Amino acid sequence: MKKAALVTGAEGFIGSHMVMFLQAKGWNVTGSYLVDPPVALKKLPNVELVPCDLRNSKQVRSLLCRYKPTHIFHFGAQSLPTLSWKDPVGTFESNIMGSLHLFEAVRHLKRTPVVVSACSSAEYGHVPPSAIPVREEQPLNPLHPYGISKVCLDLLAREYCFDYNIPSVNIRIFNTTGPGKTNDAPSDFVRQLVAIKKRRQSAIVEVGNLKPHRAFLDVSDTVRGFYLAAQKGKRGETYNVCASRTYRVSELLDMAIRLSGVKVRIQPADHLIRPSDERMIFGSTRKIRIDTGWKPLMTLEQTLRSMISYWDNAQ
């Protein structure tokens, strides 16, 4: 039987890449969305895009009953920590109640699909240097409502696995970037550099905190991790998906400037400073490597080059 996937949050950055990845593998894909998805997805064969508000339990049940997926890749969420500080209630309604409605709908299906949920490294919060790279067993201590909501999803998926035999796997996503990404340091840097190159912006790059260390993973490696977890991941388990090394954000900026070929001045901007910021975010991927064979394939330089090309053609 041909595999059929439901990708929630198909309009999002990782969700849209997941749709394209599965479609290229020959799967039938249903992408659910809350806001209009990218035009590129609408042109793909064997892909059907369906509006669905995960906060509406009737819509979720109807979606699953109609399309009967063999696999669900659950990305639908409010995914910005900064927005979660401004709207914690909306974040919880989307991320917690939306996920609960999804698992409740799955529980009542005659044929139970595999569910791979997008959890987050934000669940860990501040991690002592002695515990880095952080392993899945590290105590969870999130710093914002978004992180708290992902802890809830993590626990919810495990509970439905153990209590209702839903074959679930959780992926704690560490910093992921790539073509089409917005609202992270690499995309902010690259978009400004492309605008400067095209003389649409003065030669000043606004920056936030350049001191933290981050391990930015290419989105193609992230979605491949979800795919392998669906095939080989142990049910009820949680896996980190992270790049192989960290870079200081200032190093990332220097690399992006070098690849863009433009001369710029760096200017700190207060509006880009978060209320709290982990000094280092870096996860151990030993567990997923052992269980599924996954490992990152893209270098940060390759990722930045692809992002520069994307925004160069988009702007």
N, C-alpha and C positions, 0 to 999 in steps of 0.2 A: 504494500500500500504506500502511495506517495505521501511523504511527510507534509503536514500542513501546520504552519506556524501562525500564531497570533502575536503580533508585536504591539504592546500598548505604548503610548507615547511615541508613535511613529513620526510625529512632526518634530521631535526633539533631535538634538545633535547625534547622540549615540543610537537612539532608536531608528533614525532614518538610515544610518549606516548599517544597522542590523538588518533592516528590510532589504537593502541592496545586496548585502552579503548572502543572505538566505536565498534570494531570488537567483543570484548567480550560481548557487549550488543546485538549482533546479527544484526548490521547494515551492509549493503554493503558499502565498503569504497574504494574510489579512493584517493590515495596519490600522489600529484604532487611534483616533486623534481627538483633541479638544479644540485646537485651533488649526487653521488650514496648513496642510503638510507641504513640503517642498514640491515644486513643479516637476522636478526630475523623477520623483516617485510615481507620479500619475501616468508616466509614459511607459512604465515597466510592465512587460507581460507577466501573467500569473500573479499579479499583485492587485489586491482590492483594498481600497482605503475607505474606512467607515467611521463616521463621527460617533463618539461615545464618551460620555462624561462618567468617569469611574466613580464619582460621588453619587451617582444615580444607580441604585441596585437593580432596578428593573431593566435599565439599558444594558448593564453588564450581563445579566442573566440572558437577555435576549440575544446579545452578541455571541455568547458561548454556545447557546443552543442552536443558533443558526449555522455557525461556521465549524463547530466541533473540531477544534485544533488538536493535533497530536502533541504539540509543544507550545508553551506560552513563554515569551520573553517579556518580562514585566519592567518597563522603563517609565511608565506613566507616573509623573510626580511633579511637584513644585521643587525644582532642583537647585535653587540659588540660596546659599546660606545668608547672603546679605538681605534678600527679600524676606527670609524667614524671621529675621529680627523685627522687620516692619510689620509682618503679617503672620504671626505664629498660628493663629486660629485657622486661617486659610491653608497654611502649610500642613497642619495636622489633618484637616478635612480631606485634603487631596491625597496626602501620602499615607496616612493611617487608615482612615475610613475607606478611601478608594481601594486600598490593598485588601482590606477586610471584605469588602463587597466582592472583589475578584475571587478570593479564596473560598468564600461562601458559595459563589456560583460554581466554581470548580468542584466543590464537595458534592454537589447534587447532579453532576454529569454522570451518565452511565459508563462512559469510557474516560478514565482520568488521564489528563495530559501531564507531561513533565512541565514543571514551572520553574524557570530560572529568574530570580529576582535581582534587580539592580539595587544592592545595598551600597554602603559608602565607607571610605576610610575616615570620614567625619565622625563615625561612631567612636573612634578611639580617643579623640581629643588630644590633650597634651600627653605625650609619651616620654618617659625619662630616657636620657641618652643610653642607658644600659639596656633598654628594651628595643632599641632600633638596630636592624629593621624589625618592625613590629610584626608579631605572629598573631594568628587568629585567636589564640588563647588569652591575649592581653585583655585585662579588664577594660570595659567600655566606659568612657567618661566624656561624652560629647560636650561641645562648647556653645552650641546654638540650637534653636528649635529644629532646624533641618537635620542636624545630626541625631537629635532625640527621635525624630520621626523615622529615621532609618534604622535605629536600634529596634523600634517597635516592629518594623517590617521584618527585620532579621528574626526576631523572636516569634512573630506571627507565622512566618513560613515554616519554621521548625516545628511549632506546635501543630500546625495542620498536617505536617508530614507524619509526626509521631501519633497523633490522635485520630487522624482520618485517612492515613495511608496515601496522602498526596505526594508523589515523587518530586520533592522540591529541592533546589540547590540555590544557595545564595552566593552572590559575587560582591565582595567589598571592592568597589572601584576606587582606585587611587587616581591622582590627577591625570586626566585624559584630554588630549587635544588633537587637533588636525584640521584639515580643510573644512570650512564652514562653522567652526567653533567660534563662539563669542563669549564675552564676559569671563575670560581668564587672562593671565599675564601674557602668554605667548600670542594669543589672538589680538589683545590690545596693542602689544608692541608691533606686530606685523601689520595690522591695519593702519596704524599711524605711519609706519615707515613707507608703506605703499602710497598712502595719501601724500606724503612728503615727496616721494619720488615723482609723482604725477603733478606736483606743485599745487595740490589742493589744500595743503596745510603748510604753515611755516615750519622751519626745520627744528622743531622742538618736540620731543617725545615726553609726554606726561607720564609719571610713574608713581606707584605706591611704594610699599615696603620692598626693598630690594635685598634684604638680608636673609629671608627664609630660604631653606633648601627644599627643593621639590624634585620628585621623580616623574617627569611628564611622559606618559605613554601614548603612543600613536593610536588613534581610534581603530585602525584596522587590526591592531594587536588586541585591543579590548574586545571587539565583537568576536574575534576568533576564540578568545577565552570563553565567552558565553557559549559559543557553539560547541566547543570541546567539553565544557562542563555539562551541557545538556546530554552529550553522548556518553561521557565517561565519568562524570563527577559522581561522588557517592551521595546518595539521597539523604537529605537532612543535614548535610554539611555546608559549611561556609568557607569560601576561598578568597584570599587576596588576589587581585590582579593589579600589578604594578610594574613600572619600568625597572631596569636592572641597576640603575645608579641615579644618584641625585645630582642636581646642579643648583648652585646658588642662583637666585632669580637674577642677580646682576650679571652672572655668566651667561644666562640665557639671553638677556638683553644684548650683551656684547656680540654673541653669536648671530642674533637676528640682524643687528646693524651691519655686521661684516657681510652677511649673505645678501643683504639688500643693496649694498654698494652706495649708500648715501651717507653724508656727513650731517650729524645732528647734535643738538644740545639737549641734555637730560634735565628735566624740571620736575621736582617732587610736587605732588598734588594732594591736598588734604582729602578731597572727596574720594580718593582711591585707597585710603587707609581704612582697614577694617577695625571694628571695636576690639577684636582679639584675633590673634594669628599664631598658629602653631609654628615653632621654630624650624622643625623638620617634619616632613611627611614622607615616609619611606616604608614600604611593606615587604616582608618576606614572602616570596612566591614558591617556596620549597614544596608546600603542600599540593598546590595545583600542578606543579611540574611533575611530581611523583605520580599523582592520580590520573592526570590526563595527558601528559607530555607537552603541555603548553609552555612556550617561552616567547619573550618579545623578539621580534625580527627587525623592527625599524629603529634606526638611530635618531637622536634628537635633531641632528642636522638634516637628515632626510625629511623629517616631519616639518621642520621650519621651511625648507625649500618648497614642499608641497603646499604649505599655507601661503607663502608669498605668491606662488603661481596662482592659487585659487583667488586670492583677493586682487591680484593684478588683473585677472580676467573679469572679476565681478564688479570692479569699481570703474 
